[in-house]
Amino acid sequence: MAEAKTKPTDASVSDYIDSLKSETQRDACRLIAGLMKSITKKNAVMWGSAIIGFGTYPLTYASGKKADWPLLAFSPRKDKTTIYLMGDFENKKALLKKLGNTN
């Protein structure tokens, strides 16, 4: 069974954010990271080369394969930022719809 490609690393979250070209994007990432740390009470960790994650969430795929993924994470992309939210909670779909495009 193949191993998950995206895993926690020892890379510096601060160095990664500082390497982003746009000052606006760097500022937004620092804000998002602060909010996610406040919510999860966990320190930021780089997952792979471009995902900043907080905490862990155990996944079990339909195939039975198991892997860990960040409980809450984000990844700054060229034109937008992707937010990853694991788990289920009351009114999740309605709340996510308010955020806009959740694909």
N, CA, C and O atoms as CSV, one atom per row, in Angstrom:
chain,resi,resn,atom,element,x,y,z
A,1,MET,N,N,0.850,-1.178,0.000
A,1,MET,CA,C,0.000,0.000,0.000
A,1,MET,C,C,0.899,1.245,0.000
A,1,MET,O,O,1.828,1.338,0.802
A,2,ALA,N,N,0.631,2.174,-0.873
A,2,ALA,CA,C,1.432,3.388,-0.982
A,2,ALA,C,C,1.288,4.244,0.272
A,2,ALA,O,O,0.239,4.283,0.915
A,3,GLU,N,N,2.372,4.917,0.588
A,3,GLU,CA,C,2.389,5.794,1.759
A,3,GLU,C,C,1.926,7.188,1.350
A,3,GLU,O,O,2.140,7.615,0.216
A,4,ALA,N,N,1.290,7.894,2.282
A,4,ALA,CA,C,0.816,9.261,2.001
A,4,ALA,C,C,1.997,10.147,1.626
A,4,ALA,O,O,3.047,10.098,2.267
A,5,LYS,N,N,1.821,10.956,0.590
A,5,LYS,CA,C,2.892,11.858,0.137
A,5,LYS,C,C,2.996,13.095,1.010
A,5,LYS,O,O,4.094,13.600,1.242
A,6,THR,N,N,1.875,13.585,1.493
A,6,THR,CA,C,1.873,14.812,2.291
A,6,THR,C,C,1.976,14.449,3.764
A,6,THR,O,O,1.072,13.842,4.338
A,7,LYS,N,N,3.096,14.833,4.360
A,7,LYS,CA,C,3.377,14.519,5.763
A,7,LYS,C,C,3.950,15.748,6.450
A,7,LYS,O,O,4.417,16.675,5.788
A,8,PRO,N,N,3.913,15.757,7.778
A,8,PRO,CA,C,4.550,16.862,8.503
A,8,PRO,C,C,6.055,16.856,8.252
A,8,PRO,O,O,6.674,15.799,8.125
A,9,THR,N,N,6.625,18.045,8.185
A,9,THR,CA,C,8.073,18.188,7.986
A,9,THR,C,C,8.638,19.060,9.102
A,9,THR,O,O,7.899,19.587,9.934
A,10,ASP,N,N,9.943,19.198,9.103
A,10,ASP,CA,C,10.622,20.070,10.064
A,10,ASP,C,C,10.863,21.465,9.484
A,10,ASP,O,O,11.496,22.299,10.131
A,11,ALA,N,N,10.368,21.725,8.279
A,11,ALA,CA,C,10.577,23.032,7.642
A,11,ALA,C,C,9.929,24.133,8.476
A,11,ALA,O,O,8.932,23.908,9.163
A,12,SER,N,N,10.506,25.309,8.402
A,12,SER,CA,C,10.025,26.459,9.164
A,12,SER,C,C,8.813,27.100,8.491
A,12,SER,O,O,8.867,27.491,7.325
A,13,VAL,N,N,7.727,27.201,9.245
A,13,VAL,CA,C,6.525,27.873,8.748
A,13,VAL,C,C,6.830,29.351,8.499
A,13,VAL,O,O,6.429,29.905,7.476
A,14,SER,N,N,7.527,29.978,9.420
A,14,SER,CA,C,7.860,31.406,9.267
A,14,SER,C,C,8.690,31.645,8.016
A,14,SER,O,O,8.429,32.588,7.270
A,15,ASP,N,N,9.694,30.795,7.778
A,15,ASP,CA,C,10.525,30.945,6.583
A,15,ASP,C,C,9.687,30.773,5.320
A,15,ASP,O,O,9.874,31.501,4.345
A,16,TYR,N,N,8.764,29.813,5.335
A,16,TYR,CA,C,7.905,29.598,4.173
A,16,TYR,C,C,7.049,30.835,3.904
A,16,TYR,O,O,6.987,31.315,2.772
A,17,ILE,N,N,6.391,31.348,4.939
A,17,ILE,CA,C,5.550,32.539,4.754
A,17,ILE,C,C,6.394,33.718,4.295
A,17,ILE,O,O,5.981,34.469,3.412
A,18,ASP,N,N,7.568,33.886,4.883
A,18,ASP,CA,C,8.457,34.989,4.492
A,18,ASP,C,C,8.915,34.880,3.039
A,18,ASP,O,O,9.268,35.888,2.427
A,19,SER,N,N,8.914,33.662,2.478
A,19,SER,CA,C,9.369,33.461,1.099
A,19,SER,C,C,8.307,33.809,0.056
A,19,SER,O,O,8.610,33.874,-1.136
A,20,LEU,N,N,7.076,34.030,0.491
A,20,LEU,CA,C,6.010,34.366,-0.457
A,20,LEU,C,C,6.277,35.735,-1.061
A,20,LEU,O,O,6.729,36.645,-0.367
A,21,LYS,N,N,5.999,35.884,-2.351
A,21,LYS,CA,C,6.350,37.106,-3.079
A,21,LYS,C,C,5.528,38.322,-2.675
A,21,LYS,O,O,6.055,39.433,-2.616
A,22,SER,N,N,4.258,38.127,-2.401
A,22,SER,CA,C,3.353,39.241,-2.137
A,22,SER,C,C,3.289,39.573,-0.639
A,22,SER,O,O,3.057,38.695,0.192
A,23,GLU,N,N,3.496,40.834,-0.317
A,23,GLU,CA,C,3.374,41.272,1.075
A,23,GLU,C,C,1.941,41.068,1.576
A,23,GLU,O,O,1.731,40.688,2.728
A,24,THR,N,N,0.972,41.320,0.720
A,24,THR,CA,C,-0.431,41.114,1.094
A,24,THR,C,C,-0.680,39.658,1.434
A,24,THR,O,O,-1.352,39.353,2.419
A,25,GLN,N,N,-0.144,38.759,0.629
A,25,GLN,CA,C,-0.316,37.330,0.878
A,25,GLN,C,C,0.412,36.910,2.164
A,25,GLN,O,O,-0.119,36.115,2.940
A,26,ARG,N,N,1.609,37.432,2.391
A,26,ARG,CA,C,2.336,37.124,3.628
A,26,ARG,C,C,1.536,37.581,4.843
A,26,ARG,O,O,1.416,36.844,5.821
A,27,ASP,N,N,0.994,38.785,4.786
A,27,ASP,CA,C,0.194,39.306,5.900
A,27,ASP,C,C,-1.057,38.459,6.128
A,27,ASP,O,O,-1.413,38.169,7.270
A,28,ALA,N,N,-1.726,38.061,5.035
A,28,ALA,CA,C,-2.924,37.227,5.146
A,28,ALA,C,C,-2.575,35.873,5.767
A,28,ALA,O,O,-3.315,35.367,6.611
A,29,CYS,N,N,-1.466,35.293,5.358
A,29,CYS,CA,C,-1.045,33.998,5.909
A,29,CYS,C,C,-0.740,34.099,7.399
A,29,CYS,O,O,-1.086,33.201,8.166
A,30,ARG,N,N,-0.105,35.170,7.805
A,30,ARG,CA,C,0.169,35.344,9.242
A,30,ARG,C,C,-1.143,35.479,10.030
A,30,ARG,O,O,-1.266,34.943,11.132
A,31,LEU,N,N,-2.103,36.183,9.469
A,31,LEU,CA,C,-3.410,36.333,10.111
A,31,LEU,C,C,-4.127,34.979,10.206
A,31,LEU,O,O,-4.623,34.610,11.270
A,32,ILE,N,N,-4.178,34.251,9.098
A,32,ILE,CA,C,-4.831,32.940,9.090
A,32,ILE,C,C,-4.139,31.998,10.074
A,32,ILE,O,O,-4.805,31.289,10.829
A,33,ALA,N,N,-2.805,31.989,10.067
A,33,ALA,CA,C,-2.065,31.118,10.979
A,33,ALA,C,C,-2.378,31.461,12.438
A,33,ALA,O,O,-2.534,30.562,13.264
A,34,GLY,N,N,-2.470,32.734,12.752
A,34,GLY,CA,C,-2.811,33.139,14.114
A,34,GLY,C,C,-4.203,32.685,14.519
A,34,GLY,O,O,-4.415,32.219,15.638
A,35,LEU,N,N,-5.152,32.826,13.599
A,35,LEU,CA,C,-6.519,32.378,13.876
A,35,LEU,C,C,-6.578,30.868,14.078
A,35,LEU,O,O,-7.225,30.389,15.009
A,36,MET,N,N,-5.909,30.125,13.214
A,36,MET,CA,C,-5.946,28.670,13.315
A,36,MET,C,C,-5.244,28.173,14.588
A,36,MET,O,O,-5.685,27.208,15.212
A,37,LYS,N,N,-4.165,28.832,14.956
A,37,LYS,CA,C,-3.491,28.459,16.208
A,37,LYS,C,C,-4.415,28.727,17.397
A,37,LYS,O,O,-4.494,27.921,18.324
A,38,SER,N,N,-5.103,29.851,17.363
A,38,SER,CA,C,-6.033,30.205,18.435
A,38,SER,C,C,-7.175,29.191,18.539
A,38,SER,O,O,-7.595,28.835,19.641
A,39,ILE,N,N,-7.668,28.733,17.405
A,39,ILE,CA,C,-8.780,27.782,17.365
A,39,ILE,C,C,-8.343,26.402,17.846
A,39,ILE,O,O,-9.028,25.780,18.658
A,40,THR,N,N,-7.195,25.921,17.343
A,40,THR,CA,C,-6.768,24.548,17.622
A,40,THR,C,C,-5.904,24.416,18.870
A,40,THR,O,O,-5.775,23.326,19.428
A,41,LYS,N,N,-5.311,25.527,19.308
A,41,LYS,CA,C,-4.345,25.499,20.420
A,41,LYS,C,C,-3.117,24.656,20.062
A,41,LYS,O,O,-2.459,24.109,20.947
A,42,LYS,N,N,-2.813,24.552,18.772
A,42,LYS,CA,C,-1.659,23.787,18.268
A,42,LYS,C,C,-0.744,24.709,17.481
A,42,LYS,O,O,-1.200,25.675,16.870
A,43,ASN,N,N,0.546,24.408,17.499
A,43,ASN,CA,C,1.507,25.173,16.711
A,43,ASN,C,C,1.427,24.780,15.246
A,43,ASN,O,O,1.046,23.658,14.910
A,44,ALA,N,N,1.786,25.701,14.393
A,44,ALA,CA,C,1.795,25.468,12.953
A,44,ALA,C,C,2.932,24.530,12.584
A,44,ALA,O,O,4.026,24.603,13.143
A,45,VAL,N,N,2.647,23.637,11.620
A,45,VAL,CA,C,3.629,22.689,11.104
A,45,VAL,C,C,3.487,22.657,9.585
A,45,VAL,O,O,2.374,22.652,9.057
A,46,MET,N,N,4.617,22.635,8.891
A,46,MET,CA,C,4.575,22.468,7.442
A,46,MET,C,C,4.244,21.014,7.131
A,46,MET,O,O,4.855,20.098,7.681
A,47,TRP,N,N,3.277,20.812,6.248
A,47,TRP,CA,C,2.908,19.494,5.728
A,47,TRP,C,C,3.300,19.516,4.270
A,47,TRP,O,O,2.697,20.246,3.483
A,48,GLY,N,N,4.280,18.746,3.894
A,48,GLY,CA,C,4.793,18.814,2.534
A,48,GLY,C,C,5.488,20.151,2.343
A,48,GLY,O,O,6.031,20.720,3.290
A,49,SER,N,N,5.468,20.639,1.133
A,49,SER,CA,C,6.204,21.876,0.845
A,49,SER,C,C,5.356,23.136,0.882
A,49,SER,O,O,5.908,24.235,0.836
A,50,ALA,N,N,4.006,23.019,0.965
A,50,ALA,CA,C,3.197,24.231,0.831
A,50,ALA,C,C,1.909,24.243,1.651
A,50,ALA,O,O,1.051,25.095,1.419
A,51,ILE,N,N,1.749,23.326,2.599
A,51,ILE,CA,C,0.553,23.313,3.441
A,51,ILE,C,C,0.963,23.587,4.876
A,51,ILE,O,O,1.870,22.949,5.409
A,52,ILE,N,N,0.285,24.543,5.493
A,52,ILE,CA,C,0.539,24.893,6.890
A,52,ILE,C,C,-0.607,24.305,7.701
A,52,ILE,O,O,-1.760,24.702,7.535
A,53,GLY,N,N,-0.284,23.354,8.582
A,53,GLY,CA,C,-1.317,22.625,9.295
A,53,GLY,C,C,-1.233,22.758,10.801
A,53,GLY,O,O,-0.192,23.098,11.363
A,54,PHE,N,N,-2.368,22.476,11.443
A,54,PHE,CA,C,-2.512,22.585,12.896
A,54,PHE,C,C,-3.205,21.332,13.404
A,54,PHE,O,O,-4.313,21.016,12.971
A,55,GLY,N,N,-2.558,20.610,14.325
A,55,GLY,CA,C,-3.138,19.389,14.863
A,55,GLY,C,C,-3.158,18.288,13.821
A,55,GLY,O,O,-2.675,18.471,12.704
A,56,THR,N,N,-3.719,17.140,14.190
A,56,THR,CA,C,-3.839,16.033,13.242
A,56,THR,C,C,-5.225,15.409,13.336
A,56,THR,O,O,-5.901,15.473,14.362
A,57,TYR,N,N,-5.615,14.807,12.226
A,57,TYR,CA,C,-6.916,14.160,12.119
A,57,TYR,C,C,-6.702,12.826,11.416
A,57,TYR,O,O,-6.178,12.805,10.302
A,58,PRO,N,N,-7.092,11.710,12.035
A,58,PRO,CA,C,-6.900,10.414,11.387
A,58,PRO,C,C,-7.946,10.167,10.306
A,58,PRO,O,O,-9.147,10.257,10.559
A,59,LEU,N,N,-7.483,9.858,9.111
A,59,LEU,CA,C,-8.371,9.568,7.980
A,59,LEU,C,C,-8.382,8.077,7.691
A,59,LEU,O,O,-7.353,7.411,7.810
A,60,THR,N,N,-9.528,7.556,7.316
A,60,THR,CA,C,-9.619,6.202,6.787
A,60,THR,C,C,-10.340,6.294,5.454
A,60,THR,O,O,-11.510,6.672,5.392
A,61,TYR,N,N,-9.632,5.947,4.393
A,61,TYR,CA,C,-10.199,6.000,3.054
A,61,TYR,C,C,-11.129,4.815,2.824
A,61,TYR,O,O,-11.100,3.845,3.581
A,62,ALA,N,N,-11.948,4.890,1.790
A,62,ALA,CA,C,-12.864,3.800,1.455
A,62,ALA,C,C,-12.109,2.491,1.223
A,62,ALA,O,O,-12.646,1.407,1.452
A,63,SER,N,N,-10.872,2.600,0.773
A,63,SER,CA,C,-10.043,1.417,0.527
A,63,SER,C,C,-9.555,0.766,1.822
A,63,SER,O,O,-9.029,-0.347,1.810
A,64,GLY,N,N,-9.738,1.480,2.945
A,64,GLY,CA,C,-9.234,0.988,4.224
A,64,GLY,C,C,-7.885,1.583,4.594
A,64,GLY,O,O,-7.423,1.434,5.725
A,65,LYS,N,N,-7.256,2.256,3.640
A,65,LYS,CA,C,-5.965,2.904,3.896
A,65,LYS,C,C,-6.150,3.989,4.952
A,65,LYS,O,O,-7.154,4.702,4.952
A,66,LYS,N,N,-5.183,4.107,5.841
A,66,LYS,CA,C,-5.244,5.115,6.898
A,66,LYS,C,C,-4.087,6.096,6.743
A,66,LYS,O,O,-2.991,5.730,6.317
A,67,ALA,N,N,-4.356,7.341,7.097
A,67,ALA,CA,C,-3.337,8.384,7.039
A,67,ALA,C,C,-3.730,9.500,7.990
A,67,ALA,O,O,-4.896,9.637,8.359
A,68,ASP,N,N,-2.755,10.285,8.377
A,68,ASP,CA,C,-3.028,11.483,9.168
A,68,ASP,C,C,-3.044,12.688,8.248
A,68,ASP,O,O,-2.335,12.730,7.243
A,69,TRP,N,N,-3.857,13.659,8.602
A,69,TRP,CA,C,-3.969,14.909,7.855
A,69,TRP,C,C,-4.141,16.000,8.901
A,69,TRP,O,O,-4.608,15.713,10.003
A,70,PRO,N,N,-3.780,17.240,8.596
A,70,PRO,CA,C,-3.993,18.303,9.588
A,70,PRO,C,C,-5.482,18.476,9.914
A,70,PRO,O,O,-6.333,18.367,9.031
A,71,LEU,N,N,-5.778,18.739,11.151
A,71,LEU,CA,C,-7.151,19.014,11.566
A,71,LEU,C,C,-7.655,20.282,10.878
A,71,LEU,O,O,-8.792,20.343,10.410
A,72,LEU,N,N,-6.800,21.274,10.827
A,72,LEU,CA,C,-7.093,22.562,10.204
A,72,LEU,C,C,-5.821,22.981,9.479
A,72,LEU,O,O,-4.733,22.881,10.045
A,73,ALA,N,N,-5.935,23.447,8.243
A,73,ALA,CA,C,-4.740,23.798,7.472
A,73,ALA,C,C,-5.092,24.802,6.386
A,73,ALA,O,O,-6.261,25.036,6.079
A,74,PHE,N,N,-4.046,25.390,5.814
A,74,PHE,CA,C,-4.234,26.255,4.654
A,74,PHE,C,C,-2.992,26.212,3.790
A,74,PHE,O,O,-1.907,25.847,4.241
A,75,SER,N,N,-3.178,26.592,2.538
A,75,SER,CA,C,-2.075,26.624,1.596
A,75,SER,C,C,-2.231,27.832,0.685
A,75,SER,O,O,-3.187,27.911,-0.086
A,76,PRO,N,N,-1.295,28.775,0.772
A,76,PRO,CA,C,-1.368,29.932,-0.127
A,76,PRO,C,C,-1.011,29.511,-1.549
A,76,PRO,O,O,0.061,28.953,-1.787
A,77,ARG,N,N,-1.902,29.776,-2.482
A,77,ARG,CA,C,-1.679,29.457,-3.891
A,77,ARG,C,C,-1.439,30.760,-4.640
A,77,ARG,O,O,-1.502,31.842,-4.057
A,78,LYS,N,N,-1.168,30.649,-5.906
A,78,LYS,CA,C,-0.861,31.830,-6.707
A,78,LYS,C,C,-1.966,32.882,-6.646
A,78,LYS,O,O,-1.699,34.054,-6.382
A,79,ASP,N,N,-3.223,32.455,-6.894
A,79,ASP,CA,C,-4.323,33.408,-6.971
A,79,ASP,C,C,-5.275,33.390,-5.787
A,79,ASP,O,O,-6.091,34.299,-5.636
A,80,LYS,N,N,-5.180,32.358,-4.937
A,80,LYS,CA,C,-6.095,32.252,-3.805
A,80,LYS,C,C,-5.477,31.350,-2.746
A,80,LYS,O,O,-4.438,30.729,-2.971
A,81,THR,N,N,-6.111,31.285,-1.619
A,81,THR,CA,C,-5.645,30.443,-0.530
A,81,THR,C,C,-6.641,29.311,-0.326
A,81,THR,O,O,-7.849,29.543,-0.262
A,82,THR,N,N,-6.135,28.094,-0.225
A,82,THR,CA,C,-6.967,26.930,0.019
A,82,THR,C,C,-6.981,26.649,1.520
A,82,THR,O,O,-5.933,26.628,2.165
A,83,ILE,N,N,-8.170,26.436,2.067
A,83,ILE,CA,C,-8.315,26.104,3.482
A,83,ILE,C,C,-8.829,24.675,3.589
A,83,ILE,O,O,-9.778,24.285,2.910
A,84,TYR,N,N,-8.178,23.901,4.460
A,84,TYR,CA,C,-8.560,22.510,4.698
A,84,TYR,C,C,-9.162,22.419,6.089
A,84,TYR,O,O,-8.568,22.878,7.065
A,85,LEU,N,N,-10.343,21.826,6.174
A,85,LEU,CA,C,-11.069,21.676,7.430
A,85,LEU,C,C,-11.529,20.239,7.540
A,85,LEU,O,O,-12.332,19.784,6.725
A,86,MET,N,N,-11.042,19.523,8.523
A,86,MET,CA,C,-11.396,18.111,8.687
A,86,MET,C,C,-12.462,17.965,9.759
A,86,MET,O,O,-12.668,18.846,10.593
A,87,GLY,N,N,-13.127,16.831,9.708
A,87,GLY,CA,C,-14.133,16.545,10.716
A,87,GLY,C,C,-15.508,17.022,10.296
A,87,GLY,O,O,-15.673,17.688,9.274
A,88,ASP,N,N,-16.469,16.673,11.092
A,88,ASP,CA,C,-17.841,17.056,10.817
A,88,ASP,C,C,-18.404,17.762,12.049
A,88,ASP,O,O,-18.034,17.436,13.177
A,89,PHE,N,N,-19.275,18.703,11.839
A,89,PHE,CA,C,-19.879,19.425,12.946
A,89,PHE,C,C,-21.225,19.970,12.512
A,89,PHE,O,O,-21.531,20.028,11.321
A,90,GLU,N,N,-22.016,20.363,13.474
A,90,GLU,CA,C,-23.359,20.854,13.213
A,90,GLU,C,C,-23.327,22.049,12.258
A,90,GLU,O,O,-22.508,22.954,12.414
A,91,ASN,N,N,-24.211,22.043,11.286
A,91,ASN,CA,C,-24.368,23.135,10.310
A,91,ASN,C,C,-23.144,23.335,9.415
A,91,ASN,O,O,-22.974,24.412,8.843
A,92,LYS,N,N,-22.299,22.326,9.285
A,92,LYS,CA,C,-21.071,22.470,8.496
A,92,LYS,C,C,-21.361,22.933,7.067
A,92,LYS,O,O,-20.755,23.895,6.595
A,93,LYS,N,N,-22.282,22.258,6.378
A,93,LYS,CA,C,-22.561,22.605,4.980
A,93,LYS,C,C,-23.083,24.027,4.845
A,93,LYS,O,O,-22.673,24.748,3.934
A,94,ALA,N,N,-23.972,24.441,5.727
A,94,ALA,CA,C,-24.530,25.800,5.665
A,94,ALA,C,C,-23.452,26.844,5.924
A,94,ALA,O,O,-23.411,27.883,5.265
A,95,LEU,N,N,-22.586,26.563,6.881
A,95,LEU,CA,C,-21.521,27.513,7.196
A,95,LEU,C,C,-20.505,27.601,6.057
A,95,LEU,O,O,-20.050,28.693,5.716
A,96,LEU,N,N,-20.153,26.468,5.474
A,96,LEU,CA,C,-19.203,26.476,4.366
A,96,LEU,C,C,-19.783,27.195,3.149
A,96,LEU,O,O,-19.052,27.857,2.412
A,97,LYS,N,N,-21.083,27.066,2.937
A,97,LYS,CA,C,-21.721,27.744,1.795
A,97,LYS,C,C,-21.546,29.270,1.915
A,97,LYS,O,O,-21.418,29.960,0.904
A,98,LYS,N,N,-21.540,29.781,3.127
A,98,LYS,CA,C,-21.352,31.225,3.334
A,98,LYS,C,C,-19.957,31.687,2.910
A,98,LYS,O,O,-19.755,32.861,2.599
A,99,LEU,N,N,-18.992,30.753,2.899
A,99,LEU,CA,C,-17.630,31.117,2.508
A,99,LEU,C,C,-17.477,31.299,1.001
A,99,LEU,O,O,-16.526,31.928,0.536
A,100,GLY,N,N,-18.419,30.743,0.244
A,100,GLY,CA,C,-18.334,30.850,-1.212
A,100,GLY,C,C,-17.916,29.528,-1.809
A,100,GLY,O,O,-18.352,28.474,-1.346
A,101,ASN,N,N,-17.071,29.565,-2.841
A,101,ASN,CA,C,-16.647,28.371,-3.555
A,101,ASN,C,C,-15.863,27.462,-2.617
A,101,ASN,O,O,-14.790,27.829,-2.138
A,102,THR,N,N,-16.405,26.268,-2.356
A,102,THR,CA,C,-15.738,25.334,-1.443
A,102,THR,C,C,-15.247,24.103,-2.186
A,102,THR,O,O,-15.148,23.029,-1.592
A,103,ASN,N,N,-14.943,24.229,-3.442
A,103,ASN,CA,C,-14.404,23.104,-4.223
A,103,ASN,C,C,-12.913,23.101,-4.150
A,103,ASN,O,O,-12.269,22.235,-4.741
